[in-house]
Amino acid sequence: MTNFLTGPYGRLHLALLLILTGCAAAPAPSIASPLPPAAGSAASNGENVEDVPVVAAEPPLPPVKTDPCREERLPGTVDACADFLRSCPSVPRRQDVLAQMCRLIEEQKGGYDDYKKFTLEFEDGLQFVPYRHRLLLTGPEGLRVHDCLESIRGGEGSGSVLEKVRKRKGVYRDFTDEEIDTLRELGLTSDLIQAMLESTHDAKRAEKALQKNKYGVASPAGGYPLQMRRDERYSSGEQQPAQAPAGYGPSPEEALANCAAQSVALEGCKRLSGFAQSMCNSAVKVQFPCQ
């Protein structure tokens, strides 16, 4: 070993050994990254973390609110259709939703009670009820065709049911020949069907008379509506009659006609319910005073 270090090439070998040893011990040079430092991290030049600005994230946009009444897709269940019509009663697609309800009831094998519940809340949907159930649902509450059939099948005579229909003076419909044949097949007598037709006509006449008097048209008694003011009756320049003495009242013929008209009109009001019926009764008694 001594000869190797002191020989002719010893010094050269020793110098190379020292160089190699120094390179191994020296730290590797750092290579600068071409990418900028990430936000929030320390800079390569020794910058403080607090000096680096942090960009705040933008808040998400609020969801866009849509009008449920403008929904184009039809509801998929009977309850959903009913809720939709309650929330949006005047929606242009009301008829489509009513038809959808009846289709869903039919798909679920619904019966009379299901369609009755439907028509009690949505009377304008009766036209979409299947033909046979539509006939059974015709008429005023308590005396519908179905109610009359149930009374007859329960042992009540058809004559007794007929008198109830005549006394009620409710609205049924102008039955077609096909519908009359179906009603007979169901078990109604011809006299009972005729009573339903007459009841419908009487109720419609009473309603028409009430509407005429509401707008100031001559009453069935042949005179003017009693609530019309005297200056309105003769505003065309017609000479006003002398003031009637105290205690003046309508003639016996007029009083009789008013009583008859009041009775018919009040029967028509029975087709309504609640506050609407009370208002109708009050209007009829003012239009046709009967003592």
C-alpha positions in Angstrom: 0.0 0.0 0.0 2.9 2.3 0.8 4.5 1.6 -2.5 1.3 2.3 -4.3 0.9 5.7 -2.8 4.6 6.6 -3.1 5.2 5.1 -6.5 5.3 7.1 -9.7 1.6 7.1 -10.1 0.8 7.3 -6.4 0.2 11.0 -6.2 -2.1 10.9 -9.3 -4.1 8.0 -7.8 -4.4 9.9 -4.5 -5.7 13.0 -6.3 -8.3 11.1 -8.2 -9.4 9.3 -5.1 -9.9 12.6 -3.2 -11.9 14.1 -6.2 -14.2 11.1 -6.3 -14.7 11.2 -2.6 -15.6 14.9 -2.6 -18.2 14.5 -5.4 -20.0 11.8 -3.6 -20.3 13.9 -0.4 -21.4 17.1 -2.1 -25.2 17.8 -2.2 -27.0 17.5 -5.6 -27.8 20.8 -7.2 -31.5 21.7 -7.1 -33.5 21.9 -10.3 -36.0 24.8 -10.5 -39.6 23.7 -11.4 -41.0 25.4 -14.5 -44.5 25.5 -12.8 -45.5 28.4 -10.4 -45.9 27.5 -6.8 -49.4 26.3 -5.8 -51.7 28.9 -4.1 -51.2 28.8 -0.4 -47.8 27.1 -0.5 -44.5 28.6 0.3 -42.6 30.2 -2.6 -39.3 28.7 -3.7 -37.5 32.0 -2.8 -38.4 31.7 0.9 -41.5 33.9 0.8 -43.8 33.7 3.9 -47.0 31.6 3.4 -49.1 34.5 4.7 -47.9 36.8 1.9 -49.4 34.6 -0.8 -52.9 35.7 -1.8 -55.7 33.0 -1.7 -58.5 33.3 -4.3 -61.9 32.4 -2.8 -64.1 30.0 -4.7 -67.3 31.5 -6.3 -70.6 30.5 -4.6 -72.8 28.1 -6.6 -75.7 29.6 -8.6 -79.1 29.3 -6.9 -81.5 26.7 -8.5 -83.9 28.0 -11.0 -87.5 28.0 -9.7 -90.2 26.7 -12.0 -94.0 27.3 -11.9 -95.6 24.0 -11.0 -98.8 25.1 -12.8 -96.9 25.2 -16.1 -95.7 21.6 -15.8 -96.4 19.9 -19.2 -96.2 16.4 -18.0 -99.4 14.9 -16.7 -99.4 13.7 -13.0 -99.0 9.9 -12.7 -101.5 9.2 -9.9 -105.0 10.1 -9.0 -103.9 11.9 -5.8 -101.3 13.8 -7.7 -103.8 14.9 -10.3 -106.2 16.0 -7.5 -103.5 18.0 -5.7 -102.4 19.6 -9.0 -106.0 20.8 -9.7 -106.5 22.1 -6.2 -103.3 24.1 -6.5 -103.9 25.3 -10.0 -107.7 25.3 -10.5 -107.7 27.6 -13.6 -104.8 25.9 -15.4 -105.5 25.7 -19.2 -104.8 22.0 -19.2 -107.5 21.3 -16.6 -109.5 19.2 -19.0 -106.5 17.0 -19.8 -105.8 16.4 -16.1 -109.5 15.5 -15.5 -109.4 13.0 -18.3 -106.1 11.6 -16.9 -107.8 11.1 -13.5 -110.6 9.1 -15.1 -108.1 6.9 -17.1 -106.2 6.2 -13.9 -109.4 5.3 -12.0 -110.4 2.9 -14.8 -106.9 1.3 -14.9 -107.2 0.7 -11.1 -110.6 -1.0 -11.6 -112.4 1.8 -9.8 -116.1 1.5 -9.2 -119.1 3.8 -8.6 -117.8 5.1 -5.3 -114.5 6.2 -6.8 -116.2 8.0 -9.7 -118.7 9.6 -7.3 -115.8 10.9 -5.1 -114.2 12.3 -8.2 -117.4 14.1 -9.5 -118.3 15.5 -6.1 -115.0 17.5 -6.1 -114.6 18.0 -9.8 -118.1 18.4 -11.3 -116.8 19.5 -14.7 -115.1 16.1 -15.0 -118.3 14.1 -15.3 -118.0 14.1 -19.1 -114.9 11.9 -18.8 -116.5 9.3 -16.6 -117.2 6.0 -18.4 -120.7 5.9 -20.0 -122.4 3.5 -17.5 -121.1 5.2 -14.4 -121.9 8.6 -15.9 -125.5 7.6 -16.1 -125.5 6.3 -12.5 -124.1 9.6 -11.3 -126.7 11.8 -13.0 -129.0 13.7 -10.8 -129.0 15.7 -7.5 -127.2 14.4 -4.4 -129.3 11.7 -2.6 -131.5 11.1 -5.7 -129.0 10.3 -8.3 -129.9 7.4 -10.7 -127.8 5.1 -8.6 -129.6 6.2 -5.4 -133.0 5.6 -7.0 -131.9 2.1 -8.1 -130.6 1.3 -4.7 -133.9 2.4 -3.1 -135.9 0.3 -5.5 -133.7 -2.8 -5.0 -133.9 -2.2 -1.3 -137.7 -2.7 -1.3 -139.0 0.9 -1.7 -141.7 1.2 -4.3 -140.9 2.9 -7.6 -144.0 5.2 -7.0 -142.5 6.5 -3.7 -139.1 7.2 -5.5 -141.0 8.9 -8.3 -142.7 11.3 -5.8 -139.4 12.2 -4.3 -138.0 13.0 -7.7 -141.0 15.2 -8.6 -140.8 17.0 -5.2 -137.1 17.6 -5.4 -137.2 19.2 -8.9 -133.5 18.5 -9.4 -131.5 18.5 -12.6 -130.8 15.2 -14.4 -130.3 15.5 -18.1 -132.2 15.3 -21.4 -131.7 11.6 -21.8 -131.1 10.3 -25.3 -133.0 7.3 -26.6 -129.9 5.1 -26.0 -129.6 6.4 -22.4 -133.3 5.8 -21.8 -132.9 2.2 -23.0 -129.9 1.7 -20.7 -131.8 3.2 -17.7 -134.6 0.7 -18.3 -132.1 -2.2 -18.5 -130.7 -1.0 -15.1 -134.2 -1.2 -13.6 -135.9 2.2 -13.8 -139.5 2.4 -14.9 -140.7 4.6 -17.8 -142.7 6.7 -15.3 -139.6 7.4 -13.2 -137.5 8.3 -16.2 -140.2 10.7 -17.4 -140.3 12.3 -13.9 -136.6 12.8 -14.1 -137.0 14.5 -17.5 -139.8 16.8 -16.2 -137.8 17.6 -13.1 -134.9 18.7 -15.3 -137.1 20.9 -17.5 -138.8 22.6 -14.5 -135.4 23.3 -12.8 -134.0 24.8 -16.0 -137.1 27.0 -16.5 -136.8 28.3 -12.9 -133.1 29.0 -13.4 -133.8 30.9 -16.7 -136.5 32.9 -15.0 -134.1 33.8 -12.1 -131.4 34.9 -14.6 -133.9 37.1 -16.5 -135.0 38.9 -13.4 -131.4 39.3 -12.3 -130.8 41.5 -15.3 -134.1 43.4 -15.2 -136.2 41.4 -17.7 -139.9 41.1 -17.1 -140.8 38.6 -14.5 -143.1 35.6 -15.1 -145.9 37.6 -13.4 -145.9 39.9 -16.4 -144.5 43.0 -14.5 -141.1 44.4 -13.7 -138.9 43.0 -11.0 -140.0 44.4 -7.7 -136.6 45.6 -6.7 -136.2 47.8 -9.8 -136.3 51.4 -8.9 -139.1 53.5 -10.2 -136.8 56.1 -12.0 -135.1 53.2 -13.8 -138.4 51.8 -15.0 -139.5 55.1 -16.6 -136.1 56.6 -17.6 -137.1 56.5 -21.2 -139.5 59.5 -20.7 -142.5 57.4 -20.0 -144.9 59.2 -17.6 -144.6 57.9 -14.1 -147.8 56.7 -12.5 -149.1 58.3 -9.4 -147.6 57.2 -6.1 -149.5 54.2 -4.7 -151.1 54.8 -1.3 -149.6 53.2 1.8 -150.3 49.6 2.1 -150.4 49.0 -1.6 -149.4 45.5 -2.7 -149.4 43.3 -5.7 -152.7 42.0 -7.0 -153.8 38.5 -6.0 -152.8 37.2 -9.5 -149.3 38.7 -9.2 -148.9 37.4 -5.6 -149.9 33.9 -6.8 -147.5 34.0 -9.7 -144.7 35.2 -7.4 -145.3 32.4 -5.0 -145.3 29.8 -7.8 -142.1 31.2 -9.3 -140.5 31.3 -5.8 -141.3 27.7 -5.2 -139.8 26.6 -8.5 -136.7 28.8 -8.1 -136.0 27.6 -4.5 -136.0 24.0 -5.8 -133.3 25.1 -8.3 -131.2 26.5 -5.4 -131.1 23.1 -3.7 -128.7 22.0 -6.4 -126.2 24.3 -4.8 -124.5 23.9 -1.4 -123.3 26.0 1.5 -123.0 29.7 1.1 -124.0 29.6 -2.6 -127.3 28.0 -1.7 -128.0 30.6 1.0 -127.3 33.4 -1.5 -129.5 31.8 -4.1 -132.4 31.5 -1.6 -132.1 35.1 -0.6 -132.0 36.3 -4.2 -135.1 34.2 -5.0 -137.1 35.6 -2.1 -136.2 39.2 -3.1 -137.1 38.5 -6.8 -140.4 36.7 -6.0 -141.8 38.0 -2.7 -144.5 35.6 -1.5 -146.7 36.2 1.6 
